Structures are given as structure tokens and as C-alpha cells.
Amino acid sequence: MVKFQKYEEKLSKYFQRLSEIKFKDKLKRLVFRIGIYHQNEFELIAELPKQFIFPCHLGVLFCGDFKDTLFDTIKMNLNLIFDSFFYDFRNLGDFTFSKEIFNKGVKNKFKMTENNERIGLHPTNKFYQILINKKKGENIDMILAITNLPIYSSSEDNIFFLFGETHLRHQCSIVSTLSLKENFYNRQDNQDLFNERVIKETIHEIGHLVLGPEHCDNNLCVMRFSVNIEDIDKKSVYLCEKCEQKLEKKRINFNF
């Protein structure tokens, strides 16, 4: 019994020494690079962001087939709401997942319509890692991805078919346009309505990057949380008076 206790104490010391070195971090980096993910999930690898200061630079990255005019539309509307918060809005072009990465982490879920079609959804962390790397490579402060792929939250496994999500710590946002299209609900396409929805969700996610994680309780405010597509259509593309005041406080805090 005494020998066993001594052996147990030695083991404990060895484990403690292993934990003191940065073995875990090195292993995580290796695992990420060779493409093995625990339960098909992606664990973000990035340095801690520096202290954030406004005004800043915002980049927009596209994943999917979009009209060339979409960036200009997004830029114009973001400028209207967040005037003076960004030095510029940069079109970072397109990106495509490799075949190996594309299928990792995908969850198949039923689309809740008459056809009950099964759709493969992608974890948000898969996008965030691309955005973190791109942000560093482009030397920008905030970054937004627009994708036509359906997404689910890496932080909340039970949240599927997200319209968008924001990672505040790494100043990254994603907007998924698939469920913003009328044909997703087996209705006739409406390009104007689609553009309006994309604008609302883009402003909403960038709003989180600027204002923080809270949602607004004003039904018409663009920062109102949208459970479904009807909620998006009900709200406006503008901030309410309360959120405008929060924006003004940010300007004062950052002295611009």
C-alpha cells in the first residue's frame, strides 16, 4: 500500500511537470495543421488580440457566388450607420475551402419546409480561423465573411441555420445568406428583398463588433435579435435612438 502511494505521488509530479510546459498548446497546433479535429470541431488558434481602438479598418471576405455590386451595397449602408468608425472598407475578394477542410465539421440537418430537405451545415469556427488568418495577413482590425453556405454555431451546438454570428474576442463576423433567400422557403426569388436582408444582418453583426454582445428590445431596431426570417423583415436597417446613443458614447470614449 505504501509503495502504491509513493508510485501515485511520482505520477502526480510527472503530470504536473508536463502541464507546466506548453505541451498542450503545441499539440493543439499540430493537430489543427494535420487536419484532425476532436468530434469534427475546430478549435481556434490565434494570438490574443491587442487592445482595440476606433476608428479602424474593416475587411469583407466572400465565400460563394455573389453579384459584383454586393460589396458596394454593403459598404454604402455600413457607412451610413457607422460613419467615422472605420477608416475604410476593403473588399478582400473571394475564398474557397479546400476539399479536405470543406467536409470537416459538417452536420446534416433537415430544412424545416415542406420538402424536409437535408442540408449540410458548417461550424462557425471553420470560418473564424480563415478570418483570423486573413485579418493578420491583411493587417486589418475587423473582418466580416459573407457566405452562401448554411452555418451552425461552434459555441452552441444546438443553434442551426444561423443568419449570422460574431466572435467579439477576435473581431470577426459571419453572415450566411442561404436562409435569407426567398427560395429557401419555397417562394419566388426577390432580389431586392434579399439585398435588404443581407444589409440588415451585416449591420447587425458589425453592430455587435462596435457596440458589444447585447441585443436591442426595440422591434424596429436593426440590433433586435431575429428568431426567424419574419423578424428580419419586421425590423429596419437603422439603429434605434437608444443604440444611437450607445454609438455616440463610443465616439466620445475614443475621442472622435
N, C-alpha and C positions, 0 to 999 in steps of 0.2 A: 504493500500500500504506500509506504514511504517512497519507494523507488518510482512508483507511478506518479506521485505528486511532483517529485523532482523533474521527471520527464515532461510533465504537463507545464511546469514553470519554464523549462527551457524552450518548449514550443511557443509559449506565450511571448517570450523575449524575442524569438526569431521573427514572429509575426509582427511584433511592434517595430522591429528594425526595418522590415520590409515596407511597412506603412509609412515610415519616416522618409524614405526616399520616394522620388516621384515615379514609382513604378507604374501605378495605376494610370496616370496621365499619359505616359509613354505607350502603354498597352492600348489605351483608347485610341490614340493617334494612329498606331499601327493597324488596329482593327478597322478603323474608318478607311484608311488608304487601301487596304486589300479587299474591301468590299464585303465584310462580314458584319452584320448588324443584329444585335440581340432582338429577337422577336420581330425582325424586319423593320425595326425602328432606326431612326437616325439620331445620333447624339451630336449636338453642335460642338464644333471645335473652333474656338476663336479666342483671341486675346480680349481681356477686359477693355471695353471702350473707354476712351478718355472722357474727361469732364466735357459735357456738351454745352455749346454756345450757339445762340442765334445772333444774326442770320447765318444760314448755312447753305450748302449745296445739296440738291436733290437729284437723284438719277432715276430714270424709269427704264425698266427692262421688260421685254416682251417674250412670252413663251406661247406660241400659237400663231394662227393665221389671222391677222388683223389688218384693217384698212390703214393706208399710209397716213391718213388725216387724223387718226385717233390720238396720236401724241400731241398734236397741235390743239385739239379739242380739250384734252386733259390739262395741258399747260395753261391755256386761257382761263379755264374755270378755277384751277388752283390759284392762279394769280389774283383772281377776283376775291377769293376768300382769305388767302394768306398773304396778301400784299405786304412786302418788305420782310417777310420771314425767310425768304430764300434769295440768294444771290442770282441763281439761275436754275432752270430745269433742263437737265441733259437727257437726250434720247440715247440710251446705251445700246440700242439695237435689239437684236433677237438672240435667244439662246435655246439650245436644244439638248435635252438629256441624252446621254449615251444609251444604247440599248440595254446595257448591263444595269445602269442606275435607274432607268425608266421603270422597270418592273419591280424594283425593290420597295417594300413597304406598302404596296398597293392592297387595298381592301375592297372586295366586291360587295356592293350593296344594291338593293332594289330601289329604283327610282319610283317615288310614290305617285304614279299616274296610272291611267287605265291599262297601259301595256305591261306594267311591272317589269320593266327592262332592268337587267343587271348592269351596273356601271362600276368600273374600277376607279376608286378614289385614291389620291396621292397625299401622303403626310406633309404637313406644312413645313416640318423641319428639313425635308428634302430640298425645298425651295430656299429656306433660310440659309442653308450652308452655301448654296450658289450665290445668294445675295451678299452674304458676309464676305466671301472671297472677292466678289466683283467690286464691292464697296471699297475694299482695301486696295485692289488693283487700280481702280479709277480715282482713288484719293478723293472720295466724296463722303458726306456726313450721313445722309439718309438715302434710302433706296426703296423703290416700290416695284413689285413684279405684277404684271398683268398677264394672266394665263387663261386659256380656254379649257384647261384641264379641271376636273372636279377635285376638290380638296377636302380633307378632314383634319381636325386639329391634333397635333402631336402632343399637346399638353392635356387635352381632354378627349380620350379615345372614343367617347360616345357622341361627339359632335361631328355630324357628317353634312356634306353638301354645303359647306361654308360659302357665304358670299365674299367674305374676306377675313383677314386676321392680321394682327400687328404684334411684333416682338419688340417691346419697348427697350429692353436692355441693349439690343443690337441695332436699334433704329431701322428695322426692316418691316415692310408691309407687303401683303399679298392680296390681290383681288382676283377672284375666279369669276369669269364671265359666263360660263356654261349655263348656270341656272338663272342668269339674267335675261336669257333669250326667250322669246315667246314660244318658239318651237319645242323648248324643253317641257312645256306644259301642254303640248299637242295643240297649240294655237298658231295662227298665221303670223309669220315674222313681221316685226315692226321695227325698222332700223332706228327711227327717231326715239322710240320708247327705250330701246336697247341702249342707245348712247346716253340717254338721260339717267338710266340706272347705273351705268358704268361711272358716270360723273359723280353721282351721289355716293357710291361705295368708295370711290377713290378719295373724295373729300373726307368721307367718314374715317377711313383708315389713316390718312395723313393727319386728320384731326386728332387721332389718338397719339401720334408721334409728337404733335405740338402741345396738345392740352393734357394728355395723360389717359389713363385707362377707363375713366368713368364715362358712362353713357348719360345722355340727357333724358329728362322725363317729359319734355315738350314734344307732343306728337308730330309737330311740323318741322322740328329741328333736324338737320342732317346728321346730328350726333345721336339721335334716337336709335336704340337697338332694334334691328329688324329680325323678327322671327321667321317671316315668310316674304314672298315677293309682293304681296299686297301691302305690307308695312313699308316697303321701299317706295312703292308708288304713292303712298299717302303723304310721305314727308317731302319737304322741299329740298333744294340744293343749297340752302343757306343755313347759317348758324342763327339760333335764337338770340334774343337780347342778353340772356344770362351767359351763354357761351361766348358771345362777342365781348362781354366784359372780362371773361377769363383770358381771352386772347389779348385784350388791351393790357391786362396786368402782366402778361408775358412780355409785351413790348417794353413796359416800364422797367421790369426786372432786368431785362437785357439791354436797357438804355438805348433803344432805337425807336 
